[in-house]
Structure formats: structure tokens, C-alpha cells
Amino acid sequence: MTPEEETEIRRRQKSRNLVVGGVLFFFVILFYAITIVRMGD
């Protein structure tokens, strides 16, 4: 595998990790908001 290919693969993995991290963060905030709303009731 050439260094260019390795760099491309690492770049793809990094962008995918950022997307997965963003989705996880979104769900954490969502559950937090739902919990706060339920406690308010």
C-alpha cells in the first residue's frame, strides 16, 4: 500500500469517526433533554 493510500484511508476513518461521535453526542443531548422534560412534569 502506498503512503498516499494510507493517508486517504486515515482521512476517511477520521471523518467517519467524527460523524459517529456527532451522532452519539446528539443522542446524549436528546436523552438529557427528554429526562429534564419528564422531571418537569
VMD Tcl script that builds the backbone (N, CA, C; Angstrom):
set m [mol new atoms 123]
animate dup $m
set s [atomselect $m all]
$s set {name element resname resid chain x y z} {
  {N N MET 1 A 0.855 -1.200 0.000}
  {CA C MET 1 A 0.000 0.000 0.000}
  {C C MET 1 A 0.892 1.252 0.000}
  {N N THR 2 A 0.568 2.183 -0.854}
  {CA C THR 2 A 1.382 3.398 -0.944}
  {C C THR 2 A 1.046 4.360 0.192}
  {N N PRO 3 A 1.962 5.262 0.512}
  {CA C PRO 3 A 1.676 6.254 1.573}
  {C C PRO 3 A 0.446 7.109 1.261}
  {N N GLU 4 A 0.223 7.379 -0.036}
  {CA C GLU 4 A -0.956 8.176 -0.412}
  {C C GLU 4 A -2.245 7.437 -0.043}
  {N N GLU 5 A -2.268 6.126 -0.307}
  {CA C GLU 5 A -3.456 5.331 0.025}
  {C C GLU 5 A -3.673 5.294 1.537}
  {N N GLU 6 A -2.588 5.139 2.290}
  {CA C GLU 6 A -2.718 5.115 3.752}
  {C C GLU 6 A -3.272 6.434 4.275}
  {N N THR 7 A -2.782 7.535 3.706}
  {CA C THR 7 A -3.272 8.855 4.120}
  {C C THR 7 A -4.762 8.995 3.811}
  {N N GLU 8 A -5.167 8.522 2.638}
  {CA C GLU 8 A -6.584 8.599 2.236}
  {C C GLU 8 A -7.458 7.774 3.182}
  {N N ILE 9 A -6.996 6.571 3.520}
  {CA C ILE 9 A -7.762 5.698 4.418}
  {C C ILE 9 A -7.890 6.346 5.794}
  {N N ARG 10 A -6.776 6.908 6.311}
  {CA C ARG 10 A -6.827 7.564 7.621}
  {C C ARG 10 A -7.781 8.746 7.606}
  {N N ARG 11 A -7.790 9.487 6.482}
  {CA C ARG 11 A -8.671 10.652 6.376}
  {C C ARG 11 A -10.138 10.204 6.405}
  {N N ARG 12 A -10.445 9.117 5.678}
  {CA C ARG 12 A -11.817 8.594 5.679}
  {C C ARG 12 A -12.226 8.120 7.061}
  {N N GLN 13 A -11.308 7.408 7.749}
  {CA C GLN 13 A -11.613 6.914 9.093}
  {C C GLN 13 A -11.865 8.076 10.039}
  {N N LYS 14 A -11.074 9.132 9.907}
  {CA C LYS 14 A -11.226 10.288 10.783}
  {C C LYS 14 A -12.581 10.956 10.562}
  {N N SER 15 A -12.955 11.126 9.288}
  {CA C SER 15 A -14.242 11.769 9.025}
  {C C SER 15 A -15.399 10.899 9.497}
  {N N ARG 16 A -15.261 9.580 9.339}
  {CA C ARG 16 A -16.326 8.677 9.806}
  {C C ARG 16 A -16.412 8.706 11.331}
  {N N ASN 17 A -15.256 8.759 11.996}
  {CA C ASN 17 A -15.260 8.832 13.456}
  {C C ASN 17 A -15.933 10.119 13.933}
  {N N LEU 18 A -15.691 11.220 13.238}
  {CA C LEU 18 A -16.320 12.483 13.609}
  {C C LEU 18 A -17.834 12.398 13.461}
  {N N VAL 19 A -18.297 11.737 12.409}
  {CA C VAL 19 A -19.744 11.582 12.200}
  {C C VAL 19 A -20.348 10.721 13.304}
  {N N VAL 20 A -19.692 9.595 13.607}
  {CA C VAL 20 A -20.190 8.704 14.664}
  {C C VAL 20 A -20.202 9.429 16.004}
  {N N GLY 21 A -19.141 10.170 16.286}
  {CA C GLY 21 A -19.075 10.945 17.526}
  {C C GLY 21 A -20.170 11.986 17.604}
  {N N GLY 22 A -20.443 12.639 16.483}
  {CA C GLY 22 A -21.506 13.648 16.445}
  {C C GLY 22 A -22.872 13.045 16.703}
  {N N VAL 23 A -23.122 11.877 16.118}
  {CA C VAL 23 A -24.406 11.198 16.323}
  {C C VAL 23 A -24.560 10.780 17.782}
  {N N LEU 24 A -23.493 10.229 18.363}
  {CA C LEU 24 A -23.542 9.837 19.771}
  {C C LEU 24 A -23.814 11.043 20.661}
  {N N PHE 25 A -23.125 12.147 20.380}
  {CA C PHE 25 A -23.313 13.371 21.146}
  {C C PHE 25 A -24.764 13.850 21.036}
  {N N PHE 26 A -25.332 13.771 19.821}
  {CA C PHE 26 A -26.720 14.169 19.597}
  {C C PHE 26 A -27.670 13.333 20.456}
  {N N PHE 27 A -27.452 12.008 20.499}
  {CA C PHE 27 A -28.325 11.145 21.295}
  {C C PHE 27 A -28.198 11.427 22.789}
  {N N VAL 28 A -26.979 11.715 23.241}
  {CA C VAL 28 A -26.785 12.043 24.655}
  {C C VAL 28 A -27.580 13.296 25.006}
  {N N ILE 29 A -27.477 14.326 24.179}
  {CA C ILE 29 A -28.216 15.575 24.415}
  {C C ILE 29 A -29.725 15.319 24.371}
  {N N LEU 30 A -30.148 14.479 23.410}
  {CA C LEU 30 A -31.572 14.158 23.274}
  {C C LEU 30 A -32.102 13.485 24.543}
  {N N PHE 31 A -31.401 12.457 25.032}
  {CA C PHE 31 A -31.839 11.772 26.247}
  {C C PHE 31 A -31.827 12.709 27.449}
  {N N TYR 32 A -30.820 13.573 27.515}
  {CA C TYR 32 A -30.739 14.542 28.604}
  {C C TYR 32 A -31.956 15.467 28.582}
  {N N ALA 33 A -32.297 15.965 27.392}
  {CA C ALA 33 A -33.446 16.864 27.252}
  {C C ALA 33 A -34.745 16.144 27.629}
  {N N ILE 34 A -34.897 14.900 27.175}
  {CA C ILE 34 A -36.110 14.137 27.497}
  {C C ILE 34 A -36.222 13.942 29.009}
  {N N THR 35 A -35.084 13.642 29.655}
  {CA C THR 35 A -35.087 13.441 31.113}
  {C C THR 35 A -35.503 14.722 31.840}
  {N N ILE 36 A -34.959 15.845 31.419}
  {CA C ILE 36 A -35.297 17.131 32.049}
  {C C ILE 36 A -36.787 17.422 31.890}
  {N N VAL 37 A -37.308 17.183 30.694}
  {CA C VAL 37 A -38.744 17.440 30.439}
  {C C VAL 37 A -39.606 16.535 31.303}
  {N N ARG 38 A -39.219 15.260 31.424}
  {CA C ARG 38 A -40.024 14.325 32.234}
  {C C ARG 38 A -39.992 14.709 33.700}
  {N N MET 39 A -38.840 15.178 34.194}
  {CA C MET 39 A -38.755 15.582 35.601}
  {C C MET 39 A -39.613 16.798 35.859}
  {N N GLY 40 A -39.796 17.623 34.840}
  {CA C GLY 40 A -40.601 18.823 34.973}
  {C C GLY 40 A -42.083 18.523 35.169}
  {N N ASP 41 A -42.515 17.366 34.687}
  {CA C ASP 41 A -43.930 17.016 34.775}
  {C C ASP 41 A -44.395 16.717 36.153}
}
mol reanalyze $m
mol bondsrecalc $m
mol representation Tube
mol addrep $m
